[in-house]
Amino acid sequence: MTKTNNENKKIINEKERLQSWLIISVVAIVIILLIAIAFIFYKRYTYLNRLLAISNELNDLSVAKEQLQTNIKKKEEELLASQSLLDKRENELKSVKNQLKDLNGELTKFDEKLKKKEQLLSEKIAQSQTFLNLLRQTELEEKAEDVIFNIRQSSEGKKHMTTTNWKQLYKAVDELYPAFKDQLMKELGSFSELQMQVCYLMRIGLSKPQIQNITNLSRVTIWRWVKKFNWIQTTGLSNNKDANTP
C-alpha cells in the first residue's frame, strides 16, 4: 500500500512537474510571440514612418519639381522674349548701320565735291590774286614809268630835283627793279647820296649829259663815276624788267 502511494505521489509530482514545464514553455512561447509581435509592429511602424517620410519627401520633391518646371517655363518664355527683343535690336542695328553706311557714302561724295569746290575756289582765289598782283604791278609800273619818263624829259634841260623827286625816283626804280638796290649794296658796299643818285639815274638809262643836268655835278665827276659804275649799264641793264620784277 505504501509502495503504491509512493508511486502515485511520484506520478503526481511528475505530472505537476510536466505541467509546470508546460506552463513555463507556454508562457515562454507567449512571451516570445508577444516580443515577436511587438518587434514586428515596431518594424512595421518604423517602416511606415519611413514610407511616410519618403512620401513626404516625394511630395516635396514633386512640388519642387513643379515649381522648378514652372520657373523653367517662365525663364524659357523670358528667354524667348529676350531673343525676340534681341533680334529686333539686331535688325534695328543693321538698319542703323545701313543708314550710317549710306550717310558715310554720301558724306564721302560730299567731301569729294567739297574738296573739288575748295580746289576750284583756291584756283579762283589764286587766279584772282595773280590778276590783282598783275593789275597792281601794272599800276605800279605805269606810275613808276610815268615818274621815270618825267625825269627823262626834265633831264633834257636844267632841272632842280627836290627831295620828294628823288624819293619818287628811288621808289619807282625799286618797284620796277626790286633787286637793283640789293645789287648796288653788294657791288659798292658803301656809297654817298650823290653816288646813289647817279647810279639810279644810270639805271633808268640817262646819258652823262642828262645826269649832269640833273645833279649839277662836274663833267669830270660824272665821267669818272659812270666809268666806275659801268656794271650798271653792262650787267644791270642787260636784265630786262620782267626778269627783275617778281
Backbone as CSV, one residue per row, in Angstrom:
resi,resn,N_x,N_y,N_z,CA_x,CA_y,CA_z,C_x,C_y,C_z
1,MET,0.825,-1.195,0.000,0.000,0.000,0.000,0.854,1.236,0.000
2,THR,1.827,1.194,0.762,2.762,2.325,0.864,3.498,2.498,-0.438
3,LYS,3.865,1.415,-1.004,4.566,1.458,-2.282,3.676,2.041,-3.338
4,THR,2.460,1.770,-3.343,1.519,2.290,-4.336,1.340,3.767,-4.152
5,ASN,1.249,4.165,-2.924,1.103,5.609,-2.642,2.315,6.370,-3.122
6,ASN,3.454,5.811,-2.933,4.697,6.486,-3.369,4.736,6.610,-4.893
7,GLU,4.278,5.510,-5.461,4.266,5.570,-6.929,3.268,6.597,-7.427
8,ASN,2.098,6.644,-6.761,1.091,7.629,-7.177,1.607,9.064,-6.952
9,LYS,2.222,9.178,-5.753,2.756,10.506,-5.440,3.844,10.911,-6.414
10,LYS,4.648,9.919,-6.787,5.703,10.179,-7.742,5.114,10.537,-9.098
11,ILE,4.050,9.868,-9.466,3.385,10.159,-10.745,2.809,11.562,-10.737
12,ILE,2.173,11.860,-9.515,1.558,13.197,-9.395,2.635,14.270,-9.470
13,ASN,3.747,14.020,-8.830,4.848,15.012,-8.863,5.394,15.192,-10.291
14,GLU,5.488,14.022,-10.930,5.991,14.086,-12.321,5.011,14.833,-13.198
15,LYS,3.733,14.600,-12.915,2.689,15.265,-13.685,2.722,16.748,-13.418
16,GLU,2.876,17.100,-12.135,2.919,18.513,-11.788,4.161,19.171,-12.405
17,ARG,5.267,18.443,-12.387,6.493,18.994,-12.957,6.307,19.226,-14.459
18,LEU,5.666,18.239,-15.108,5.421,18.385,-16.538,4.489,19.572,-16.827
19,GLN,3.465,19.704,-15.917,2.538,20.827,-16.087,3.282,22.166,-15.928
20,SER,4.180,22.150,-14.916,4.951,23.375,-14.672,5.800,23.707,-15.895
21,TRP,6.507,22.697,-16.413,7.319,22.935,-17.625,6.451,23.334,-18.805
22,LEU,5.265,22.702,-18.842,4.366,23.045,-19.934,3.925,24.494,-19.827
23,ILE,3.569,24.862,-18.576,3.128,26.251,-18.354,4.262,27.215,-18.675
24,ILE,5.430,26.843,-18.156,6.594,27.706,-18.410,6.863,27.812,-19.907
25,SER,6.760,26.669,-20.574,7.003,26.665,-22.020,5.974,27.522,-22.749
26,VAL,4.686,27.336,-22.310,3.612,28.116,-22.946,3.844,29.600,-22.702
27,VAL,4.175,29.918,-21.404,4.416,31.346,-21.079,5.600,31.877,-21.882
28,ALA,6.650,31.030,-21.984,7.827,31.474,-22.740,7.476,31.686,-24.209
29,ILE,6.693,30.726,-24.722,6.271,30.844,-26.126,5.445,32.112,-26.333
30,VAL,4.503,32.317,-25.346,3.636,33.515,-25.461,4.484,34.772,-25.409
31,ILE,5.435,34.768,-24.466,6.308,35.957,-24.352,7.100,36.164,-25.635
32,ILE,7.631,35.031,-26.139,8.385,35.130,-27.396,7.498,35.652,-28.517
33,LEU,6.255,35.108,-28.562,5.323,35.561,-29.588,5.015,37.047,-29.425
34,LEU,4.802,37.426,-28.137,4.497,38.842,-27.888,5.678,39.731,-28.307
35,ILE,6.865,39.225,-27.932,8.065,40.008,-28.322,8.169,40.078,-29.840
36,ALA,7.920,38.910,-30.502,7.993,38.892,-31.953,6.956,39.826,-32.555
37,ILE,5.698,39.749,-31.967,4.636,40.633,-32.473,5.007,42.096,-32.262
38,ALA,5.548,42.389,-31.056,5.947,43.779,-30.759,7.059,44.235,-31.709
39,PHE,8.013,43.305,-31.937,9.107,43.656,-32.852,8.590,43.896,-34.265
40,ILE,7.624,42.970,-34.656,7.036,43.125,-35.997,6.310,44.452,-36.093
41,PHE,5.492,44.775,-35.031,4.779,46.055,-35.043,5.746,47.253,-35.054
42,TYR,6.842,47.091,-34.300,7.838,48.179,-34.272,8.460,48.357,-35.655
43,LYS,8.838,47.196,-36.235,9.418,47.263,-37.557,8.444,47.871,-38.550
44,ARG,7.168,47.428,-38.444,6.151,47.950,-39.351,5.946,49.443,-39.131
45,TYR,5.943,49.828,-37.840,5.768,51.242,-37.527,6.926,52.059,-38.087
46,THR,8.126,51.489,-37.856,9.313,52.179,-38.381,9.265,52.260,-39.901
47,TYR,8.878,51.156,-40.504,8.790,51.116,-41.961,7.759,52.095,-42.480
48,LEU,6.573,52.115,-41.755,5.517,53.033,-42.156,5.976,54.492,-42.021
49,ASN,6.666,54.755,-40.893,7.194,56.121,-40.711,8.185,56.489,-41.814
50,ARG,8.999,55.466,-42.122,9.983,55.718,-43.183,9.279,55.943,-44.520
51,LEU,8.250,55.111,-44.796,7.472,55.297,-46.028,6.805,56.657,-46.054
52,LEU,6.272,57.051,-44.858,5.616,58.352,-44.771,6.627,59.475,-45.028
53,ALA,7.804,59.345,-44.447,8.835,60.362,-44.663,9.241,60.412,-46.130
54,ILE,9.403,59.187,-46.719,9.749,59.141,-48.144,8.645,59.740,-48.975
55,SER,7.366,59.442,-48.568,6.233,60.002,-49.298,6.220,61.523,-49.205
56,ASN,6.511,62.014,-47.979,6.562,63.476,-47.803,7.682,64.094,-48.645
57,GLU,8.823,63.382,-48.615,9.938,63.870,-49.429,9.577,63.871,-50.909
58,LEU,8.891,62.763,-51.314,8.470,62.694,-52.712,7.494,63.812,-53.055
59,ASN,6.584,64.058,-52.102,5.637,65.162,-52.330,6.372,66.506,-52.434
60,ASP,7.325,66.692,-51.492,8.099,67.942,-51.538,8.870,68.055,-52.843
61,LEU,9.491,66.901,-53.235,10.235,66.904,-54.493,9.314,67.160,-55.678
62,SER,8.104,66.582,-55.593,7.143,66.793,-56.666,6.742,68.262,-56.762
63,VAL,6.486,68.857,-55.564,6.150,70.291,-55.545,7.325,71.124,-56.056
64,ALA,8.544,70.754,-55.583,9.734,71.480,-56.035,9.929,71.313,-57.543
65,LYS,9.628,70.047,-58.013,9.762,69.795,-59.438,8.783,70.643,-60.232
66,GLU,7.532,70.690,-59.735,6.534,71.512,-60.419,6.937,72.986,-60.406
67,GLN,7.435,73.444,-59.230,7.879,74.833,-59.133,9.055,75.096,-60.055
68,LEU,9.971,74.095,-60.092,11.136,74.230,-60.968,10.710,74.243,-62.438
69,GLN,9.762,73.374,-62.777,9.256,73.349,-64.146,8.585,74.668,-64.504
70,THR,7.819,75.189,-63.503,7.165,76.486,-63.724,8.207,77.581,-63.944
71,ASN,9.260,77.559,-63.105,10.318,78.550,-63.246,11.052,78.402,-64.579
72,ILE,11.286,77.116,-64.943,11.962,76.857,-66.213,11.122,77.365,-67.380
73,LYS,9.823,77.098,-67.297,8.925,77.563,-68.346,8.914,79.081,-68.415
74,LYS,8.888,79.700,-67.215,8.895,81.163,-67.155,10.196,81.715,-67.744
75,LYS,11.322,81.076,-67.360,12.606,81.516,-67.878,12.694,81.314,-69.392
76,GLU,12.111,80.193,-69.868,12.108,79.951,-71.307,11.308,81.029,-72.024
77,GLU,10.152,81.390,-71.431,9.346,82.468,-72.023,10.118,83.783,-72.022
78,GLU,10.790,84.050,-70.879,11.588,85.274,-70.810,12.729,85.234,-71.827
79,LEU,13.337,84.028,-71.990,14.423,83.880,-72.948,13.932,84.109,-74.371
80,LEU,12.739,83.550,-74.655,12.168,83.769,-75.983,11.882,85.250,-76.221
81,ALA,11.328,85.898,-75.177,11.049,87.329,-75.293,12.344,88.123,-75.479
82,SER,13.373,87.734,-74.701,14.666,88.422,-74.823,15.272,88.177,-76.196
83,GLN,15.150,86.922,-76.686,15.677,86.606,-78.003,14.954,87.394,-79.082
84,SER,13.620,87.496,-78.910,12.839,88.278,-79.868,13.247,89.745,-79.838
85,LEU,13.418,90.260,-78.599,13.844,91.658,-78.460,15.245,91.850,-79.033
86,LEU,16.123,90.850,-78.785,17.481,90.926,-79.309,17.484,90.909,-80.837
87,ASP,16.656,90.041,-81.406,16.542,90.000,-82.865,16.055,91.342,-83.408
88,LYS,15.079,91.911,-82.684,14.554,93.210,-83.097,15.637,94.277,-83.024
89,ARG,16.417,94.252,-81.921,17.501,95.225,-81.763,18.582,95.023,-82.834
90,GLU,18.852,93.724,-83.145,19.852,93.453,-84.183,19.371,93.967,-85.539
91,ASN,18.086,93.780,-85.814,17.541,94.298,-87.063,17.614,95.824,-87.098
92,GLU,17.271,96.433,-85.939,17.365,97.890,-85.871,18.814,98.348,-86.039
93,LEU,19.754,97.584,-85.404,21.172,97.929,-85.516,21.643,97.786,-86.967
94,LYS,21.211,96.722,-87.629,21.567,96.555,-89.035,21.025,97.700,-89.867
95,SER,19.772,98.083,-89.561,19.183,99.205,-90.286,19.967,100.489,-90.057
96,VAL,20.332,100.706,-88.782,21.124,101.909,-88.460,22.478,101.854,-89.166
97,LYS,23.122,100.657,-89.151,24.417,100.511,-89.822,24.288,100.791,-91.319
98,ASN,23.207,100.283,-91.923,22.992,100.536,-93.350,22.791,102.022,-93.610
99,GLN,21.996,102.660,-92.717,21.790,104.105,-92.868,23.094,104.868,-92.691
100,LEU,23.886,104.414,-91.677,25.177,105.060,-91.434,26.107,104.859,-92.629
101,LYS,26.072,103.653,-93.203,26.889,103.382,-94.379,26.490,104.288,-95.531
102,ASP,25.165,104.434,-95.720,24.679,105.330,-96.773,25.107,106.765,-96.508
103,LEU,24.978,107.163,-95.220,25.382,108.531,-94.857,26.880,108.742,-95.070
104,ASN,27.665,107.693,-94.715,29.108,107.797,-94.928,29.432,107.907,-96.414
105,GLY,28.694,107.131,-97.214,28.893,107.228,-98.661,28.554,108.621,-99.179
106,GLU,27.405,109.142,-98.698,27.015,110.491,-99.105,28.012,111.519,-98.601
107,LEU,28.503,111.294,-97.358,29.489,112.217,-96.790,30.786,112.184,-97.583
108,THR,31.194,110.973,-97.994,32.411,110.852,-98.801,32.245,111.591,-100.122
109,LYS,31.074,111.394,-100.747,30.814,112.105,-102.001,30.801,113.614,-101.772
110,PHE,30.182,114.007,-100.639,30.123,115.438,-100.325,31.527,115.992,-100.082
111,ASP,32.366,115.176,-99.370,33.748,115.606,-99.121,34.506,115.758,-100.438
112,GLU,34.289,114.798,-101.336,34.966,114.887,-102.629,34.518,116.131,-103.390
113,LYS,33.181,116.369,-103.367,32.675,117.566,-104.033,33.217,118.818,-103.366
114,LEU,33.256,118.767,-101.994,33.754,119.924,-101.254,35.225,120.171,-101.566
115,LYS,36.017,119.082,-101.638,37.428,119.242,-101.979,37.582,119.834,-103.378
116,LYS,36.749,119.339,-104.317,36.807,119.889,-105.664,36.426,121.365,-105.664
117,LYS,35.359,121.677,-104.867,34.940,123.075,-104.758,36.043,123.922,-104.149
118,GLU,36.660,123.378,-103.067,37.741,124.119,-102.407,38.925,124.304,-103.343
119,GLN,39.254,123.223,-104.093,40.351,123.325,-105.038,40.044,124.352,-106.113
120,LEU,38.784,124.282,-106.606,38.370,125.244,-107.624,38.396,126.658,-107.065
121,LEU,37.905,126.781,-105.791,37.905,128.098,-105.153,39.328,128.601,-104.952
122,SER,40.219,127.674,-104.522,41.621,128.055,-104.338,42.234,128.518,-105.651
123,GLU,41.899,127.764,-106.717,42.404,128.157,-108.026,41.862,129.517,-108.429
124,LYS,40.556,129.730,-108.178,39.949,131.023,-108.497,40.588,132.145,-107.682
125,ILE,40.800,131.844,-106.355,41.428,132.854,-105.495,42.840,133.153,-105.977
126,ALA,43.574,132.055,-106.319,44.936,132.240,-106.814,44.939,133.045,-108.111
127,GLN,43.988,132.704,-108.996,43.884,133.448,-110.249,43.544,134.911,-109.990
128,SER,42.596,135.104,-109.050,42.205,136.473,-108.717,43.373,137.234,-108.106
129,GLN,44.106,136.534,-107.188,45.253,137.182,-106.555,46.322,137.505,-107.583
130,THR,46.547,136.547,-108.508,47.523,136.790,-109.570,47.101,137.970,-110.429
131,PHE,45.783,137.978,-110.738,45.267,139.088,-111.548,45.419,140.414,-110.815
132,LEU,45.098,140.396,-109.486,45.238,141.623,-108.696,46.696,142.054,-108.611
133,ASN,47.573,141.039,-108.408,49.004,141.362,-108.357,49.484,141.953,-109.671
134,LEU,49.038,141.333,-110.764,49.418,141.860,-112.084,48.860,143.253,-112.294
135,LEU,47.576,143.405,-111.868,46.955,144.718,-112.010,47.689,145.758,-111.169
136,ARG,47.988,145.357,-109.934,48.715,146.280,-109.051,50.107,146.560,-109.601
137,GLN,50.771,145.471,-110.065,52.103,145.652,-110.627,52.054,146.547,-111.856
138,THR,51.005,146.332,-112.652,50.856,147.170,-113.855,50.662,148.629,-113.475
139,GLU,49.788,148.819,-112.446,49.551,150.186,-111.989,50.833,150.808,-111.439
140,LEU,51.574,149.983,-110.619,52.825,150.490,-110.065,53.833,150.789,-111.165
141,GLU,53.906,149.890,-112.156,54.853,150.088,-113.237,54.493,151.316,-114.062
142,GLU,53.162,151.441,-114.317,52.739,152.621,-115.076,53.082,153.896,-114.323
143,LYS,52.817,153.868,-112.998,53.118,155.045,-112.192,54.618,155.289,-112.140
144,ALA,55.398,154.189,-111.917,56.851,154.324,-111.879,57.397,154.791,-113.215
145,GLU,56.870,154.250,-114.302,57.325,154.655,-115.633,56.984,156.111,-115.909
146,ASP,55.829,156.539,-115.380,55.477,157.955,-115.540,56.491,158.847,-114.835
147,VAL,56.883,158.431,-113.595,57.884,159.211,-112.854,59.197,159.251,-113.619
148,ILE,59.636,158.072,-114.088,60.901,157.995,-114.826,60.824,158.777,-116.127
149,PHE,59.687,158.682,-116.808,59.517,159.420,-118.061,59.621,160.925,-117.831
150,ASN,58.966,161.394,-116.761,59.023,162.831,-116.455,60.455,163.272,-116.158
151,ILE,61.198,162.406,-115.409,62.590,162.755,-115.095,63.435,162.758,-116.360
152,ARG,63.192,161.795,-117.249,63.934,161.766,-118.512,63.649,163.017,-119.344
153,GLN,62.383,163.394,-119.367,62.029,164.601,-120.115,62.676,165.837,-119.491
154,SER,62.693,165.870,-118.169,63.262,167.031,-117.491,64.775,167.081,-117.624
155,SER,65.384,165.914,-117.875,66.847,165.883,-117.948,67.389,166.550,-119.199
156,GLU,66.515,166.859,-120.164,66.964,167.497,-121.397,67.405,168.934,-121.117
157,GLY,66.816,169.510,-120.115,67.221,170.857,-119.735,67.672,170.873,-118.290
158,LYS,67.914,172.052,-117.770,68.300,172.170,-116.377,67.100,171.859,-115.494
159,LYS,67.262,170.964,-114.560,66.156,170.621,-113.670,66.691,170.516,-112.255
160,HIS,65.981,171.114,-111.329,66.344,171.015,-109.919,65.482,169.931,-109.279
161,MET,66.133,168.873,-108.829,65.430,167.739,-108.199,65.277,168.016,-106.712
162,THR,64.039,167.967,-106.257,63.776,168.134,-104.828,63.905,166.779,-104.126
163,THR,63.869,166.840,-102.795,63.932,165.583,-102.018,62.770,164.671,-102.381
164,THR,61.609,165.254,-102.588,60.428,164.472,-102.988,60.648,163.824,-104.334
165,ASN,61.265,164.567,-105.271,61.532,163.996,-106.589,62.476,162.795,-106.498
166,TRP,63.530,162.922,-105.691,64.465,161.819,-105.533,63.779,160.598,-104.902
167,LYS,62.924,160.818,-103.878,62.193,159.704,-103.248,61.292,159.014,-104.251
168,GLN,60.646,159.804,-105.096,59.792,159.224,-106.130,60.625,158.390,-107.104
169,LEU,61.828,158.903,-107.454,62.696,158.152,-108.358,63.137,156.840,-107.722
170,TYR,63.583,156.887,-106.465,64.027,155.667,-105.773,62.889,154.635,-105.727
171,LYS,61.707,155.118,-105.361,60.555,154.219,-105.244,60.203,153.600,-106.589
172,ALA,60.238,154.436,-107.635,59.893,153.940,-108.969,60.880,152.884,-109.428
173,VAL,62.179,153.126,-109.251,63.195,152.153,-109.670,63.093,150.886,-108.835
174,ASP,62.861,151.018,-107.504,62.740,149.831,-106.648,61.533,148.992,-107.034
175,GLU,60.466,149.653,-107.483,59.277,148.903,-107.898,59.502,148.198,-109.231
176,LEU,60.201,148.873,-110.142,60.459,148.256,-111.442,61.595,147.246,-111.390
177,TYR,62.594,147.497,-110.547,63.771,146.636,-110.468,64.049,146.327,-108.991
178,PRO,63.277,145.401,-108.366,63.389,145.140,-106.918,64.777,144.681,-106.483
179,ALA,65.519,144.039,-107.368,66.830,143.506,-106.982,67.948,144.525,-107.129
180,PHE,67.634,145.686,-107.704,68.702,146.649,-108.018,69.380,147.193,-106.763
181,LYS,68.602,147.574,-105.772,69.181,148.176,-104.565,70.090,147.188,-103.840
182,ASP,69.637,145.908,-103.737,70.478,144.889,-103.102,71.754,144.667,-103.898
183,GLN,71.626,144.685,-105.216,72.801,144.507,-106.067,73.764,145.686,-105.897
184,LEU,73.200,146.880,-105.751,74.014,148.067,-105.537,74.786,147.975,-104.220
185,MET,74.118,147.544,-103.168,74.774,147.371,-101.870,75.863,146.308,-101.952
186,LYS,75.595,145.256,-102.697,76.556,144.163,-102.816,77.802,144.602,-103.594
187,GLU,77.611,145.378,-104.653,78.734,145.783,-105.503,79.558,146.896,-104.879
188,LEU,78.879,147.880,-104.248,79.589,149.055,-103.756,79.911,148.980,-102.272
189,GLY,79.120,148.263,-101.532,79.337,148.197,-100.087,78.822,149.446,-99.398
190,SER,79.465,150.591,-99.625,79.006,151.874,-99.086,79.136,152.934,-100.166
191,PHE,78.244,153.904,-100.141,78.248,154.951,-101.157,77.538,156.176,-100.595
192,SER,77.840,157.312,-101.203,77.234,158.574,-100.761,75.876,158.767,-101.426
193,GLU,75.154,159.777,-100.960,73.853,160.090,-101.538,73.997,160.472,-103.001
194,LEU,75.037,161.278,-103.341,75.241,161.682,-104.735,75.551,160.483,-105.620
195,GLN,76.387,159.561,-105.110,76.689,158.349,-105.874,75.425,157.515,-106.096
196,MET,74.596,157.446,-105.078,73.332,156.702,-105.201,72.435,157.352,-106.251
197,GLN,72.403,158.679,-106.256,71.583,159.379,-107.257,72.082,159.077,-108.661
198,VAL,73.406,159.141,-108.864,73.976,158.859,-110.185,73.661,157.432,-110.612
199,CYS,73.798,156.479,-109.684,73.510,155.066,-110.005,72.059,154.880,-110.417
200,TYR,71.129,155.507,-109.694,69.708,155.370,-110.028,69.398,156.024,-111.372
201,LEU,70.056,157.179,-111.659,69.842,157.822,-112.959,70.410,156.964,-114.075
202,MET,71.557,156.331,-113.812,72.114,155.412,-114.804,71.177,154.230,-115.028
203,ARG,70.543,153.768,-113.931,69.660,152.590,-114.028,68.465,152.859,-114.922
204,ILE,67.995,154.093,-114.976,66.836,154.388,-115.844,67.287,154.789,-117.248
205,GLY,68.632,154.717,-117.485,69.138,154.876,-118.854,69.492,156.286,-119.268
206,LEU,69.703,157.181,-118.317,70.083,158.551,-118.695,71.546,158.590,-119.137
207,SER,71.821,159.495,-120.052,73.193,159.677,-120.540,73.979,160.559,-119.576
208,LYS,75.296,160.697,-119.842,76.139,161.506,-118.971,75.686,162.962,-118.943
209,PRO,75.393,163.578,-120.091,74.931,164.973,-120.054,73.601,165.123,-119.290
210,GLN,72.736,164.181,-119.479,71.445,164.251,-118.768,71.658,164.142,-117.258
211,ILE,72.554,163.243,-116.837,72.852,163.097,-115.416,73.464,164.384,-114.872
212,GLN,74.338,165.004,-115.674,74.971,166.248,-115.254,73.944,167.353,-115.110
213,ASN,72.959,167.409,-116.020,71.927,168.432,-115.947,71.101,168.318,-114.667
214,ILE,70.876,167.063,-114.217,70.022,166.866,-113.050,70.796,167.018,-111.751
215,THR,72.051,166.512,-111.715,72.797,166.505,-110.459,73.655,167.747,-110.253
216,ASN,73.941,168.496,-111.372,74.803,169.674,-111.299,76.233,169.321,-110.871
217,LEU,76.611,168.061,-111.032,77.987,167.656,-110.762,78.864,168.029,-111.946
218,SER,80.155,168.068,-111.691,81.081,168.417,-112.774,81.140,167.303,-113.798
219,ARG,81.539,167.713,-114.999,81.617,166.752,-116.092,82.619,165.660,-115.760
220,VAL,83.749,166.030,-115.159,84.787,165.052,-114.841,84.259,164.034,-113.823
221,THR,83.545,164.525,-112.807,82.998,163.628,-111.778,81.995,162.653,-112.395
222,ILE,81.131,163.190,-113.249,80.126,162.331,-113.896,80.812,161.264,-114.719
223,TRP,81.832,161.691,-115.511,82.517,160.715,-116.382,83.237,159.646,-115.541
224,ARG,83.834,160.075,-114.444,84.559,159.132,-113.580,83.615,158.152,-112.902
225,TRP,82.513,158.661,-112.410,81.561,157.770,-111.717,80.854,156.826,-112.687
226,VAL,80.532,157.338,-113.857,79.892,156.465,-114.859,80.827,155.320,-115.216
227,LYS,82.104,155.619,-115.336,83.078,154.564,-115.634,83.174,153.591,-114.464
228,LYS,83.143,154.140,-113.234,83.231,153.282,-112.053,82.007,152.386,-111.907
229,PHE,80.860,152.945,-112.231,79.597,152.184,-112.094,79.149,151.591,-113.418
230,ASN,80.110,151.336,-114.295,79.800,150.844,-115.641,79.027,149.530,-115.600
231,TRP,79.188,148.754,-114.528,78.483,147.455,-114.427,76.970,147.630,-114.454
232,ILE,76.496,148.813,-114.047,75.040,149.050,-114.067,74.522,148.999,-115.494
233,GLN,75.292,149.548,-116.418,74.866,149.586,-117.819,75.197,148.286,-118.543
234,THR,76.323,147.660,-118.172,76.709,146.439,-118.883,75.997,145.196,-118.353
235,THR,75.801,145.174,-117.023,75.168,143.998,-116.414,73.728,144.281,-116.015
236,GLY,73.568,145.353,-115.292,72.232,145.642,-114.759,71.204,145.883,-115.836
237,LEU,71.574,146.649,-116.889,70.634,146.964,-117.949,70.403,145.781,-118.893
238,SER,71.277,144.791,-118.796,71.082,143.633,-119.675,69.916,142.786,-119.197
239,ASN,69.564,142.930,-117.906,68.403,142.214,-117.382,67.161,143.026,-117.666
240,ASN,66.215,142.436,-118.355,65.007,143.192,-118.695,64.124,143.360,-117.483
241,LYS,63.121,144.131,-117.622,62.239,144.465,-116.498,61.505,143.256,-115.983
242,ASP,61.122,142.346,-116.849,60.375,141.174,-116.398,61.234,140.265,-115.544
243,ALA,62.508,140.207,-115.814,63.408,139.337,-115.045,63.629,139.882,-113.641
244,ASN,63.570,141.198,-113.502,63.813,141.811,-112.194,62.553,141.997,-111.391
245,THR,61.427,141.840,-112.030,60.139,142.054,-111.359,59.552,140.728,-110.968
246,PRO,59.194,140.490,-109.674,58.641,139.197,-109.272,57.277,138.978,-109.855
